[in-house]
Amino acid sequence: MGLTPGHPPFTGGHHVIPYRINDAHAKTTDRPVEVHATPDEIRHLAEQGFLVREAILPEAIRATLRAAVDAVVDREGRETKMSRSKQFGGVFLRHLMEKHEAFQAL
């Protein structure tokens, strides 16, 4: 797949973000949150809306999930008489945990 231009490389770094909850009844409102990403990765996520984690799942699991997505697309495409228009239509993948047992194993 490869990273998009400007995407920071994955280093496995992490840091703690200070977070404060809004709870008048709490003894302390400070909640440090350990984040498994670098500040540059978090900044990219906030600015671009995504963060790539290449090869985070072993190939055998990725192959199983690809086959499961294909099965869901085939089934939902038949059931909804999927439009083949290039302007609109297609299968909108939602709630995959409910649609194939491979996703429940994650």
N, C-alpha and C positions, 0 to 999 in steps of 0.2 A: 504494500500500500504506500508507504512512505509518508513522511510528514509534510504538511503544507508549508509554503514559505512563511517564515516568521514564527513558526511553532517551535517552542523551546524543546531541546532534546530531553528525553526521559533519563533521569539520573538516579531514580530511586530515593531521592531526597524527601525530607519531610520537615515540618516545623510546627510550632504551636501558635494558633491565632487566639488572642484574647477576645472573649465574647462575654457580653453582659446580657442577662435575661431581664425582662421587665416583669418582676413579680414582687409585689409589696410584702408578701408573706414569707418570702424566702429569707433564711438566715444570711446567706450570701448570694449575691447576684452574679458574681464573677464565675465564668465557666470557660476555662481554657480548653480549646479543641485541637487535638493533634490531627494534622492534615498530612496525608501521604502525597504531597506535591510540594514543589518549591514555590517560593513567592512569584517567580517568573511564570510558572505553570498556572498558578491561580490568577495572575493578571491576564494571561492569555485566555483562560476560561471566562473570566468576567467580560473581556473585550470582544471575544469572538464567539462565545457560546458553546464551545466544545473543547475537549482535551483528548488527544489521541494517546492510547496506551497500546503500542504495537506488541503483538504476540503475548498478551497477558494470559491467554488461555492456550493450553497445549493444542497441537494440530488435530488430534483425535477428537477433542471436544468441539473445536471449530467445525470440523467436517460433519459431526453429528448435528450441530445447530444449523448449519447450512442446509442439510437434508430436511430437517424439521421445518425450516422456513419455506423451502420448496414445496413440501407437502401441504402446509397451510395455504400457500398461494394457490396451488392447484385446486384444493378443495374449495376455498372461498371464491376463486375465480369461476368455478363451475356453478356454485350455489347462487351467486349474485349475477350471473351472466355478465361478467366483467366487460366493461367497455374497452375497446382496443384503440379508442381515439387518442391521438397524440396531444390533444388540447385539454382533455379532462378524462378522468376515470382511473381505473386500476384498482388494485387491492390496497387498502389502508390497514397496515398491520398494527393491531392493538390487542392487548390482553393475551399475549402469547402464552403465558403460564397456563391459561385455561384451554388453550387450543392444541397443545402437544406436550406429551409427557417429558420430552427432552429438555424443555425449559424449566421444569420443576426440579431437575437434578442440579441446577446451578447453585 
